[in-house]
Amino acid sequence: MEMERLPSHVQKLFWDVDASKTDPRSKADAIIERVLNYGDLGDWEWLSRYYGKETVREKLSRKNALGRDNLRPESRRLASLIFKAQ
């Protein structure tokens, strides 16, 4: 079975890795984080369609073991408004 690939408009956000070999399912947290921090609204729309709003909301509410995450505060605020529960 062939691995799913990130769309090209999202791959551009992964300048530091080979995005064509990045598995969107196994790397969901890292992808969601990167798209929220650096993506445009089109990338955010893909995020919502691919992972679903609930998954993005879960990521917004989770912190790592040190009580932190890698989301920029301005990205978190905007994402909280866009992906809020309806």
C-alpha beads as a LAMMPS data file, in Angstrom:
LAMMPS data file: protein, C-alpha beads

86 atoms
85 bonds

1 atom types
1 bond types

-500.0 500.0 xlo xhi
-500.0 500.0 ylo yhi
-500.0 500.0 zlo zhi

Masses

1 110.0

Atoms # bond

1 1 1 0.000 0.000 0.000
2 1 1 1.367 3.393 -0.986
3 1 1 1.892 6.020 1.702
4 1 1 -0.297 9.103 1.540
5 1 1 1.566 12.298 0.728
6 1 1 1.199 15.857 1.820
7 1 1 -0.221 18.138 -0.879
8 1 1 2.407 20.337 -2.536
9 1 1 1.008 23.517 -0.976
10 1 1 1.643 21.980 2.467
11 1 1 4.993 20.403 1.554
12 1 1 6.457 23.903 1.140
13 1 1 6.170 24.336 4.917
14 1 1 8.582 21.465 5.504
15 1 1 11.730 23.030 4.101
16 1 1 13.907 21.205 6.649
17 1 1 12.862 17.621 5.813
18 1 1 12.007 15.567 2.742
19 1 1 8.288 16.335 2.778
20 1 1 7.597 13.784 0.034
21 1 1 8.514 11.071 2.577
22 1 1 6.520 12.543 5.463
23 1 1 3.572 10.346 6.428
24 1 1 0.618 12.606 7.312
25 1 1 -0.912 9.985 9.623
26 1 1 2.103 9.054 11.733
27 1 1 3.375 12.651 11.949
28 1 1 -0.008 14.298 12.575
29 1 1 1.036 16.337 15.625
30 1 1 4.107 17.786 13.906
31 1 1 2.175 18.538 10.724
32 1 1 -0.713 20.201 12.545
33 1 1 1.731 22.291 14.543
34 1 1 3.724 23.381 11.487
35 1 1 0.638 24.213 9.447
36 1 1 -0.877 26.246 12.280
37 1 1 2.366 28.159 12.814
38 1 1 3.387 28.798 9.204
39 1 1 0.540 27.873 6.860
40 1 1 -1.899 30.164 5.122
41 1 1 -5.680 29.835 5.238
42 1 1 -5.643 27.375 2.313
43 1 1 -3.288 25.141 4.302
44 1 1 -5.576 25.467 7.320
45 1 1 -8.549 24.405 5.176
46 1 1 -6.638 21.282 4.093
47 1 1 -5.820 20.617 7.770
48 1 1 -9.502 20.803 8.671
49 1 1 -10.557 18.508 5.821
50 1 1 -7.757 15.975 6.293
51 1 1 -7.629 15.668 10.083
52 1 1 -10.990 17.140 11.048
53 1 1 -11.726 20.050 13.333
54 1 1 -11.929 17.838 16.418
55 1 1 -8.366 16.560 15.933
56 1 1 -7.077 20.115 15.515
57 1 1 -8.977 21.210 18.645
58 1 1 -7.410 18.316 20.576
59 1 1 -3.954 19.439 19.466
60 1 1 -4.739 22.985 20.620
61 1 1 -5.673 21.689 24.076
62 1 1 -2.669 19.346 24.577
63 1 1 0.663 20.254 26.101
64 1 1 3.834 18.147 26.309
65 1 1 5.224 16.666 29.540
66 1 1 6.751 20.043 30.442
67 1 1 3.412 21.796 30.072
68 1 1 4.397 23.483 26.800
69 1 1 3.861 23.121 23.090
70 1 1 5.442 24.612 19.998
71 1 1 2.499 26.693 18.830
72 1 1 3.101 30.403 18.493
73 1 1 0.700 32.379 20.734
74 1 1 -0.778 34.302 17.795
75 1 1 -1.309 31.053 15.867
76 1 1 -2.997 29.476 18.886
77 1 1 -5.368 32.436 19.310
78 1 1 -6.429 32.471 15.658
79 1 1 -6.740 28.677 15.480
80 1 1 -8.825 28.668 18.656
81 1 1 -11.276 31.024 16.983
82 1 1 -11.357 29.207 13.632
83 1 1 -11.525 25.677 15.017
84 1 1 -13.779 26.419 18.002
85 1 1 -16.524 23.976 18.856
86 1 1 -19.756 24.675 17.064

Bonds

1 1 1 2
2 1 2 3
3 1 3 4
4 1 4 5
5 1 5 6
6 1 6 7
7 1 7 8
8 1 8 9
9 1 9 10
10 1 10 11
11 1 11 12
12 1 12 13
13 1 13 14
14 1 14 15
15 1 15 16
16 1 16 17
17 1 17 18
18 1 18 19
19 1 19 20
20 1 20 21
21 1 21 22
22 1 22 23
23 1 23 24
24 1 24 25
25 1 25 26
26 1 26 27
27 1 27 28
28 1 28 29
29 1 29 30
30 1 30 31
31 1 31 32
32 1 32 33
33 1 33 34
34 1 34 35
35 1 35 36
36 1 36 37
37 1 37 38
38 1 38 39
39 1 39 40
40 1 40 41
41 1 41 42
42 1 42 43
43 1 43 44
44 1 44 45
45 1 45 46
46 1 46 47
47 1 47 48
48 1 48 49
49 1 49 50
50 1 50 51
51 1 51 52
52 1 52 53
53 1 53 54
54 1 54 55
55 1 55 56
56 1 56 57
57 1 57 58
58 1 58 59
59 1 59 60
60 1 60 61
61 1 61 62
62 1 62 63
63 1 63 64
64 1 64 65
65 1 65 66
66 1 66 67
67 1 67 68
68 1 68 69
69 1 69 70
70 1 70 71
71 1 71 72
72 1 72 73
73 1 73 74
74 1 74 75
75 1 75 76
76 1 76 77
77 1 77 78
78 1 78 79
79 1 79 80
80 1 80 81
81 1 81 82
82 1 82 83
83 1 83 84
84 1 84 85
85 1 85 86
